[in-house]
Structures are given as structure tokens and as C-alpha cells.
């Protein structure tokens, strides 16, 4: 196998010296994944076809995921302690523990890493999902394809059993069920960070003190448990070091969002997906490499904007999505194929598009963390999400919104009917609801997506044209 993958890795932004230095680790990673020469050739064709490889920044984003994949697959062999968290995650606890433990700790969402590598590049993720279905998570039983991928990766020996899990009860109400399965199979304890998405309509961005105190205590209890299980001591300086480690990435995301506000939109959804997901799955080499990639990508985008180049024609209808597809680049590109521009996703807005800050300082680091999470809207409830969607309408001049009913993801679909009504009435833009999945392309395919999006695109173009005609009318008494 050794050497067969060099061309692919170079295409994905590796330097030859990096490949040579890491070759034994790369060999072992691909061996465990069962990937060979045919897969590498397929990956080269897929990356060239679906990604803007003329931009080095995009290529290096792909490399960031592949480097994180190597690190997580080999973490157990290399004696690292592993913490797994879900998607979307409250990253603070993992970042703080990583700051305290350094390189001896792997804090990661391994399912998201697998989806963006084995799925996105090689299209070999379905057997891993099927292994999850055969090992405790059968299809149509409420746990999503990311959880099936995590359990499948464990069952197949692709990723090592973790020493600790952070369970996201503040958002994913099924996360504790998945973590109980991991505990039953591998003896892994879980710190459950619970909350209730009970924000009242019209309340956001105000945040009730009782909610902050409850969530803050939940975070502290889970962190205390993690420190005891992992034998890691968190000190005061680790809070600032850990939490500040993502500030530069968020700054870069905000700068990138400014370029995405151009017409035409310069960056494809396949690259946007890479950018939005990496800080939600990595606290180590992956997100560090992705920040370097953004430092390269943003100047490349500025040049494209200056030349008037984009992925859709100038004046194309502009929509906002929840997120890209984690494992199938065809799904992410359909909007552009039918002539719809996507200047921002909800997760990009969360990562840097919106200027969101905590308002108080409680003098308690866990309550400070809790208030910031509520300010960022993830555990707040539907009201916060709707307001972020509505802000984006003005921020990036949206003509429409596409909401995704994620298969087996209750929190992501609970409020979509209310949100559709809210956005159409309050923000005055059309909303398309569409069934989808994060990474299982057996559930919904490109044909289904294209049919719905073509119709929506035609409607948006007609509405846009009518608005232009109406704006040109001269009224005479």
C-alpha cells in the first residue's frame, strides 16, 4: 500500500515531507479502514470533481480531516486517553481538558471525522453505518447515522474505545442512550450534561439566571467526573487556554463570511461543509491545520471576489441551509447545480457569521460557559434559532431558506414548522422544508433533492424577477 496514496494526499494539501515523515502511521490507518489502491484512485477523481482544488486552502482543509483521522484511529496504539463527544457539541469541556492534558489526550467527535474522510473522499462509509446497525443501533430506532457510524467504527476496530464520553443532553436527547450502549459494550463512563430547550418565544437573547445556574452545574459535574476518571487536574489557567484556542478560528470564519456575502458567492458548499464541521469534531491537529488552511483560503477568495468569479451566476437567488452534507459531496452541490447560491449555513452563522457574546460575568467559569452556550443558541430552544435565521436574512441578503428535517434527529426538526411560519411571516421570505440525513445517503438521494430544489429555484428566480420589475415601476397619480 505504501506510496499508492501519495498523489491523493498531495492533492489534499499534504507536503511530501509530511507524507514521508508520517508514512508508517498513514499505512496503518488505511490498512484498518480497508482502503487500497483502487480507493485512492477513486478519491483522486472524487476530490477533483467535487472540490475547488484550484484553491490550495480548500485542498488543505481536506488534508486537515485526513490528519485528524490518522490521529484518532491510532490514538489507542499511541497510548493516548480518548474523550468522545457528539455533534453538535458543547466544545468547552473537551477544549479545557485538552489544555490541561496536552498531546496525551484525544478529545474528538470520531463519527464526524469518519464521515468527512471515509465518506466524503472515498464513499466507503455505509459499511461502517451498517456495522453500527448490527451492533445495537438498528435502523429506524431514533438514533442518527452519526451514532451508527460511531458504534460501527468501534465494532470494526477502526477507532479505539474511549476512556470517557461527554453526553450532550442539552441538545441531543438521545445522546445518553448512545453513551449507555458504549458503556455496556466497553465500560466507558459518561458525563451527561443535561438541560432543557425550553426558551420561551420572544425571550432570546435574554437568558434566565436559573437556566444558567442549572447548566453551569451540569457542566461542572461532568468535568469533575472526567478529571477523576482520566486522572487529569484542571487548573484556572486551563480554562482560558482551552476556550481561547478556538477564538482565532472563529475570527477567521467571520472574515470568510464577509467574502461569502459577495455576489457571486465565491466558495462552494462542499468547502463550506469542511469549514463548519471541523471545530465541532476536533480539538487537536485537525482544527489547527484547518486554521492554517483558512489563512490561505481567505486571500484566495478575495482574489476571486475581485475578479467577479463565483460558483453560481451573479444575481442568483441566495439561500441559507442548516449545514452541508457530511459524506456525499453530490448532495452539497445540488443547490449550485440548480442555480441557487448559498452564502452561509446556520452552523457558519453560529461559528462566526453572527456577533454573539455573553453579557455577564458570573465569576464562576462553568456558569460563564453556560451563558455563552445559551447566547450561541444551541441549547436555548427554537426561539433563538429562528432569530439567528432571521438575522441572516438581512446579514447576507437572503432570498429564501432551506430547512432540513434530519432523519432521526429530534432536536433539529422539532421547531422547523414553527420556524417556517415565523420566517415567512416575520422575515418575508419563502422557506423550503426538506427531508435529509447528515451522512446516510441510503435514506435520501440526489434525485429527490434535485427535484425539490429545482422547483424552489424556479420559484425564487420568478419572485426575484417580479421584485426587480416592481422596483422599476413609476407610479403616477
C-alpha positions as CSV (number, residue, x, y, z in Angstrom):
1,X,0.0,0.0,0.0
2,X,2.8,2.4,0.9
3,X,3.2,5.1,-1.7
4,X,-0.1,4.3,-3.5
5,X,-1.8,7.2,-1.7
6,X,0.9,9.9,-2.2
7,X,-0.9,11.5,-5.2
8,X,-4.2,11.7,-3.3
9,X,-2.6,13.2,-0.1
10,X,-0.7,15.7,-2.2
11,X,-4.0,16.7,-3.8
12,X,-5.4,17.1,-0.3
13,X,-2.8,19.6,0.7
14,X,-0.1,17.5,2.2
15,X,3.6,18.3,1.7
16,X,5.7,15.4,0.5
17,X,7.9,15.7,3.6
18,X,4.7,15.3,5.8
19,X,3.8,12.1,4.0
20,X,7.3,10.6,4.3
21,X,7.5,11.5,8.0
22,X,4.1,10.1,8.8
23,X,4.1,7.2,6.4
24,X,4.0,4.3,8.8
25,X,1.0,5.9,10.6
26,X,-0.8,6.6,7.4
27,X,-0.1,3.0,6.2
28,X,-1.7,1.6,9.4
29,X,-4.7,4.0,9.3
30,X,-5.6,3.0,5.7
31,X,-5.0,-0.7,6.5
32,X,-7.5,-0.6,9.3
33,X,-10.0,1.2,7.1
34,X,-9.5,-1.4,4.4
35,X,-8.6,1.2,1.8
36,X,-6.4,0.3,-1.1
37,X,-5.1,1.5,-4.5
38,X,-8.5,1.5,-6.2
39,X,-9.9,3.6,-3.4
40,X,-7.1,6.1,-3.7
41,X,-7.7,6.4,-7.4
42,X,-11.4,6.9,-6.7
43,X,-10.6,9.5,-4.1
44,X,-8.5,11.5,-6.6
45,X,-11.3,11.5,-9.1
46,X,-13.9,12.5,-6.5
47,X,-11.9,15.3,-5.0
48,X,-11.0,16.7,-8.4
49,X,-14.7,16.5,-9.5
50,X,-16.4,18.0,-6.4
51,X,-14.0,20.3,-4.7
52,X,-12.4,23.6,-5.8
53,X,-8.9,22.1,-5.9
54,X,-7.5,25.1,-7.8
55,X,-7.5,26.8,-4.3
56,X,-4.8,25.5,-2.0
57,X,-6.9,26.5,1.0
58,X,-9.6,24.0,0.1
59,X,-7.1,21.2,-0.5
60,X,-5.5,21.8,2.9
61,X,-9.0,21.7,4.5
62,X,-9.3,18.1,3.2
63,X,-5.8,17.3,4.5
64,X,-6.8,18.6,8.0
65,X,-9.5,15.9,8.2
66,X,-7.2,13.2,7.0
67,X,-4.6,14.1,9.6
68,X,-7.2,14.1,12.3
69,X,-8.4,10.7,11.0
70,X,-4.9,9.3,11.4
71,X,-4.6,10.7,15.0
72,X,-8.0,9.3,16.2
73,X,-7.5,5.8,14.5
74,X,-4.1,5.4,16.2
75,X,-4.8,7.1,19.5
76,X,-5.2,3.9,21.4
77,X,-2.0,2.4,20.0
78,X,-0.1,5.5,20.8
79,X,-1.2,5.5,24.5
80,X,-3.5,8.5,24.4
81,X,-6.5,8.9,26.6
82,X,-9.7,9.4,24.5
83,X,-12.7,11.5,25.1
84,X,-15.5,11.3,22.6
85,X,-18.3,13.9,22.3
86,X,-21.2,14.1,19.9
87,X,-22.4,16.5,17.2
88,X,-23.2,19.3,17.6
89,X,-21.2,19.6,20.8
90,X,-20.5,21.9,23.6
91,X,-16.8,22.2,23.0
92,X,-15.7,23.9,26.2
93,X,-15.2,20.8,28.4
94,X,-13.1,19.0,25.8
95,X,-11.0,22.1,25.0
96,X,-10.3,22.7,28.7
97,X,-9.3,19.1,29.4
98,X,-7.1,19.2,26.2
99,X,-5.4,22.3,27.5
100,X,-4.7,20.5,30.8
101,X,-3.5,17.2,29.4
102,X,-1.8,18.3,26.2
103,X,-1.0,15.7,23.5
104,X,-1.7,12.8,25.8
105,X,-5.4,13.4,25.4
106,X,-7.5,12.9,22.2
107,X,-10.8,14.9,22.5
108,X,-12.8,14.3,19.3
109,X,-16.1,13.5,17.6
110,X,-14.8,10.5,15.7
111,X,-18.0,9.9,13.7
112,X,-17.8,13.4,12.1
113,X,-14.1,12.7,11.2
114,X,-15.0,9.4,9.6
115,X,-17.9,10.9,7.7
116,X,-15.6,13.7,6.2
117,X,-12.9,11.3,5.2
118,X,-14.1,7.7,4.6
119,X,-17.4,9.1,3.4
120,X,-16.7,12.4,1.7
121,X,-13.5,11.3,-0.1
122,X,-13.8,7.5,-0.5
123,X,-17.6,6.8,-0.4
124,X,-16.9,3.8,1.9
125,X,-18.9,4.9,5.0
126,X,-22.1,2.8,4.5
127,X,-20.4,-0.5,5.7
128,X,-19.4,1.4,8.9
129,X,-23.0,2.6,9.4
130,X,-24.2,-1.0,8.8
131,X,-21.8,-2.3,11.4
132,X,-23.5,0.2,13.8
133,X,-26.9,-1.1,12.9
134,X,-25.7,-4.7,13.6
135,X,-24.2,-3.8,17.0
136,X,-27.0,-2.2,18.9
137,X,-28.4,0.6,16.7
138,X,-30.8,-0.9,14.2
139,X,-32.3,1.4,11.5
140,X,-35.4,3.4,12.3
141,X,-34.9,3.3,16.1
142,X,-34.3,7.0,16.7
143,X,-30.5,7.2,16.9
144,X,-29.0,9.0,13.9
145,X,-26.5,7.8,11.3
146,X,-23.6,9.6,13.1
147,X,-24.3,7.5,16.2
148,X,-24.5,4.4,14.0
149,X,-21.1,5.4,12.4
150,X,-19.5,5.8,15.9
151,X,-20.8,2.4,17.1
152,X,-19.8,0.8,13.8
153,X,-16.3,2.4,14.0
154,X,-15.9,0.9,17.5
155,X,-17.3,-2.5,16.5
156,X,-14.9,-2.8,13.4
157,X,-11.9,-1.7,15.5
158,X,-11.4,1.4,13.4
159,X,-11.4,3.8,16.4
160,X,-10.4,2.8,19.9
161,X,-12.9,2.6,22.8
162,X,-12.8,5.9,24.7
163,X,-12.0,6.3,28.4
164,X,-14.7,8.9,28.8
165,X,-17.8,10.3,26.9
166,X,-19.4,13.7,27.2
167,X,-23.1,13.2,26.6
168,X,-24.9,16.2,25.0
169,X,-28.3,16.0,26.9
170,X,-28.5,19.8,26.5
171,X,-29.3,19.3,22.8
172,X,-29.4,15.7,21.6
173,X,-31.8,14.0,24.0
174,X,-30.8,10.5,22.7
175,X,-27.1,11.0,23.3
176,X,-27.3,9.5,26.8
177,X,-28.9,6.4,25.2
178,X,-26.0,6.0,22.8
179,X,-23.5,6.5,25.5
180,X,-25.2,3.9,27.6
181,X,-24.6,1.4,24.8
182,X,-20.9,2.4,24.7
183,X,-20.8,1.9,28.5
184,X,-22.4,-1.5,28.2
185,X,-20.0,-2.7,25.5
186,X,-16.8,-1.1,26.6
187,X,-17.2,0.0,30.2
188,X,-16.8,3.7,29.3
189,X,-18.4,6.1,31.8
190,X,-20.2,9.2,30.5
191,X,-20.6,12.7,31.9
192,X,-24.2,13.7,31.0
193,X,-24.6,17.5,30.6
194,X,-28.3,17.9,30.8
195,X,-30.5,20.9,30.2
196,X,-33.9,21.7,28.7
197,X,-34.5,23.6,25.5
198,X,-37.4,25.5,27.0
199,X,-36.6,29.1,25.9
200,X,-39.9,31.0,25.6
201,X,-40.8,32.5,22.3
202,X,-39.6,36.1,22.2
203,X,-37.2,35.6,25.2
204,X,-33.9,35.3,23.3
205,X,-31.4,36.9,23.6
206,X,-32.3,37.3,27.3
207,X,-31.2,34.3,29.3
208,X,-32.8,33.3,32.6
209,X,-30.5,33.1,35.6
210,X,-31.9,29.7,36.7
211,X,-31.1,28.2,33.4
212,X,-27.5,29.4,33.5
213,X,-27.0,28.1,37.0
214,X,-28.5,24.7,36.2
215,X,-26.5,24.2,33.0
216,X,-23.3,25.5,34.7
217,X,-23.7,22.9,37.5
218,X,-24.2,20.2,34.9
219,X,-21.0,21.1,33.1
220,X,-19.1,21.2,36.4
221,X,-20.4,17.8,37.5
222,X,-19.4,16.3,34.1
223,X,-16.0,17.9,34.2
224,X,-15.4,16.8,37.8
225,X,-16.2,13.2,36.7
226,X,-13.9,13.4,33.7
227,X,-11.0,14.7,35.8
228,X,-11.4,11.8,38.2
229,X,-11.8,9.1,35.5
230,X,-8.9,10.4,33.4
231,X,-6.6,11.5,36.2
232,X,-6.4,15.0,34.8
233,X,-6.2,18.1,37.0
234,X,-7.7,21.2,35.5
235,X,-6.3,24.5,36.8
236,X,-7.6,28.0,36.4
237,X,-5.2,28.8,33.6
238,X,-6.6,25.8,31.6
239,X,-10.0,27.5,31.2
240,X,-8.7,30.5,29.4
241,X,-6.1,28.5,27.4
242,X,-8.7,25.9,26.3
243,X,-11.6,28.3,25.5
244,X,-9.4,30.8,23.7
245,X,-7.9,28.1,21.5
246,X,-10.9,28.5,19.1
247,X,-11.0,32.3,19.0
248,X,-8.7,32.5,16.1
249,X,-10.8,30.0,14.1
250,X,-14.0,31.9,14.8
251,X,-12.2,35.2,13.8
252,X,-11.2,33.5,10.5
253,X,-14.8,32.2,10.0
254,X,-16.1,35.7,10.5
255,X,-13.6,37.1,7.9
256,X,-14.6,34.3,5.5
257,X,-18.3,35.1,5.9
258,X,-17.6,38.7,4.8
259,X,-16.2,37.3,1.5
260,X,-19.2,34.9,1.2
261,X,-21.5,38.0,1.3
262,X,-20.3,38.8,-2.2
263,X,-22.3,38.3,-5.4
264,X,-21.5,35.9,-6.9
265,X,-20.7,33.7,-4.0
266,X,-17.1,32.5,-4.4
267,X,-16.9,29.3,-2.3
268,X,-18.7,26.0,-2.9
269,X,-20.9,24.3,-0.3
270,X,-18.5,21.3,-0.3
271,X,-15.8,23.6,1.2
272,X,-18.2,25.4,3.5
273,X,-19.1,22.0,5.0
274,X,-15.4,21.3,5.7
275,X,-15.1,24.7,7.4
276,X,-18.2,24.5,9.6
277,X,-17.7,20.9,10.8
278,X,-14.0,20.8,11.8
279,X,-14.3,22.8,15.1
280,X,-17.2,20.6,16.0
281,X,-15.2,17.4,15.8
282,X,-11.6,18.3,16.6
283,X,-9.7,19.9,19.5
284,X,-6.2,18.9,18.1
285,X,-4.3,18.7,14.9
286,X,-7.4,18.8,12.6
287,X,-8.7,22.2,13.7
288,X,-5.2,23.6,14.0
289,X,-4.4,22.6,10.4
290,X,-7.8,23.9,9.3
291,X,-7.0,27.3,10.7
292,X,-3.8,27.4,8.7
293,X,-5.9,26.4,5.6
294,X,-8.3,29.4,6.2
295,X,-5.3,31.7,6.4
296,X,-4.5,30.6,2.8
297,X,-8.1,30.3,1.6
298,X,-9.3,33.8,2.6
299,X,-6.8,35.7,0.4
300,X,-7.7,33.2,-2.4
301,X,-11.3,34.1,-2.0
302,X,-10.6,37.8,-2.0
303,X,-8.9,37.4,-5.4
304,X,-11.9,35.5,-6.7
305,X,-14.2,38.2,-5.5
306,X,-12.1,40.9,-7.1
307,X,-12.3,39.0,-10.4
308,X,-16.0,38.6,-10.1
309,X,-15.8,34.8,-10.1
310,X,-18.3,32.6,-8.3
311,X,-19.9,29.1,-8.1
312,X,-23.2,30.5,-9.4
313,X,-24.1,33.3,-11.8
314,X,-24.2,36.9,-10.5
315,X,-27.7,37.7,-9.2
316,X,-28.6,34.0,-8.4
317,X,-31.1,33.6,-5.6
318,X,-29.4,33.4,-2.2
319,X,-30.5,30.8,0.4
320,X,-29.3,29.6,3.8
321,X,-29.1,26.0,4.8
322,X,-28.7,24.3,8.2
323,X,-25.4,22.7,7.1
324,X,-23.7,20.8,4.3
325,X,-23.8,17.0,3.8
326,X,-21.0,15.3,5.7
327,X,-20.4,12.3,3.5
328,X,-21.8,12.9,0.0
329,X,-20.4,16.0,-1.9
330,X,-23.1,15.5,-4.6
331,X,-25.8,16.4,-2.1
332,X,-23.9,19.6,-1.1
333,X,-23.5,20.7,-4.7
334,X,-27.2,20.4,-5.8
335,X,-28.1,23.9,-4.8
336,X,-25.4,25.3,-7.0
337,X,-26.2,22.9,-9.8
338,X,-29.8,24.3,-10.0
339,X,-28.6,27.9,-9.7
340,X,-29.0,28.7,-6.0
341,X,-26.2,30.5,-4.2
342,X,-25.5,29.5,-0.5
343,X,-23.6,32.4,1.1
344,X,-24.0,31.0,4.6
345,X,-25.2,28.0,6.6
346,X,-26.7,28.0,10.1
347,X,-23.6,26.5,11.5
348,X,-21.4,29.0,9.8
349,X,-23.5,31.7,11.3
350,X,-23.0,30.1,14.7
351,X,-19.2,29.7,14.1
352,X,-18.5,33.3,13.1
353,X,-21.2,35.0,11.0
354,X,-23.1,36.4,13.9
355,X,-21.6,38.7,16.5
356,X,-22.7,36.8,19.6
357,X,-21.1,37.4,23.1
358,X,-22.0,36.6,26.6
359,X,-23.4,39.6,28.5
360,X,-22.4,38.8,32.1
361,X,-19.5,37.6,34.2
362,X,-20.7,35.3,36.9
363,X,-17.3,34.8,38.5
364,X,-17.9,31.1,38.0
365,X,-16.2,29.6,34.9
366,X,-18.9,26.9,34.4
367,X,-21.7,29.4,34.6
368,X,-19.8,31.7,32.3
369,X,-19.5,28.8,29.8
370,X,-23.2,28.0,30.2
371,X,-24.3,31.6,29.5
372,X,-22.1,31.7,26.4
373,X,-23.6,28.5,25.1
374,X,-27.1,29.9,25.5
375,X,-26.0,33.1,23.8
376,X,-24.8,31.0,20.9
377,X,-28.3,29.5,20.8
378,X,-27.5,25.7,20.7
379,X,-29.2,24.7,23.9
380,X,-31.6,27.6,24.1
381,X,-34.5,26.3,22.1
382,X,-36.3,27.1,18.9
383,X,-36.8,30.8,19.5
384,X,-33.0,31.5,19.4
385,X,-32.6,29.5,16.2
386,X,-35.4,31.4,14.5
387,X,-33.9,34.7,15.4
388,X,-30.5,33.7,14.0
389,X,-32.2,32.6,10.8
390,X,-34.0,36.0,10.7
391,X,-30.8,37.9,11.3
392,X,-29.1,36.1,8.4
393,X,-31.9,37.3,6.0
394,X,-30.5,40.8,6.4
395,X,-26.9,40.0,7.0
396,X,-26.3,38.0,3.8
397,X,-29.3,39.3,1.8
398,X,-31.2,36.1,1.6
399,X,-34.0,35.3,-0.9
400,X,-35.0,32.1,0.8
401,X,-34.3,29.5,3.4
402,X,-33.9,25.7,3.2
403,X,-34.7,23.8,6.4
404,X,-33.7,20.2,6.8
405,X,-35.6,17.6,8.6
406,X,-32.7,15.4,9.6
407,X,-33.6,11.7,9.7
408,X,-33.8,10.5,13.4
409,X,-32.7,13.9,14.8
410,X,-35.5,15.2,17.0
411,X,-33.9,18.5,18.2
412,X,-33.1,19.5,14.7
413,X,-36.6,19.0,13.4
414,X,-38.8,19.9,16.5
415,X,-39.2,23.6,15.7
416,X,-39.0,23.6,11.9
417,X,-42.7,24.0,11.3
418,X,-42.9,27.0,13.7
419,X,-39.7,28.4,12.1
420,X,-41.1,28.1,8.6
421,X,-44.2,30.1,9.6
422,X,-42.0,32.6,11.6
423,X,-39.6,33.3,8.7
424,X,-42.3,33.5,6.0
425,X,-44.3,36.0,8.1
426,X,-41.7,37.9,10.0
427,X,-38.8,37.9,7.6
428,X,-40.9,37.7,4.5
429,X,-39.0,35.1,2.6
430,X,-40.1,31.6,1.3
431,X,-38.9,28.5,3.2
432,X,-38.5,25.0,1.8
433,X,-38.7,22.1,4.2
434,X,-36.7,19.1,3.0
435,X,-36.1,15.6,4.5
436,X,-32.4,14.8,4.7
437,X,-29.7,12.9,6.6
438,X,-26.3,14.0,7.9
439,X,-24.4,11.2,6.2
440,X,-26.6,8.2,5.3
441,X,-27.2,8.5,1.5
442,X,-29.4,5.4,1.5
443,X,-32.1,7.4,3.2
444,X,-32.3,10.4,0.8
445,X,-30.5,10.7,-2.5
446,X,-29.5,13.4,-5.0
447,X,-32.5,12.7,-7.3
448,X,-35.0,13.5,-4.5
449,X,-33.1,16.6,-3.5
450,X,-32.7,17.9,-7.1
451,X,-36.5,17.6,-7.8
452,X,-37.4,19.7,-4.8
453,X,-34.6,22.2,-5.3
454,X,-35.2,22.8,-9.0
455,X,-38.8,23.8,-8.2
456,X,-37.7,26.0,-5.3
457,X,-35.0,27.6,-7.5
458,X,-37.6,28.5,-10.2
459,X,-39.9,30.0,-7.7
460,X,-37.1,32.1,-6.2
461,X,-36.0,33.3,-9.6
462,X,-39.6,34.3,-10.5
463,X,-40.0,36.1,-7.2
464,X,-36.7,37.9,-7.7
465,X,-37.6,38.9,-11.3
466,X,-41.0,40.2,-10.2
467,X,-39.4,42.2,-7.4
468,X,-37.0,43.8,-9.9
469,X,-39.9,44.8,-12.2
470,X,-41.9,46.2,-9.3
471,X,-38.9,48.2,-8.2
472,X,-38.7,49.8,-11.7
473,X,-42.3,50.8,-11.8
474,X,-43.1,54.5,-11.8
475,X,-46.4,55.3,-10.0
476,X,-48.4,58.2,-11.4
477,X,-51.4,59.8,-9.7
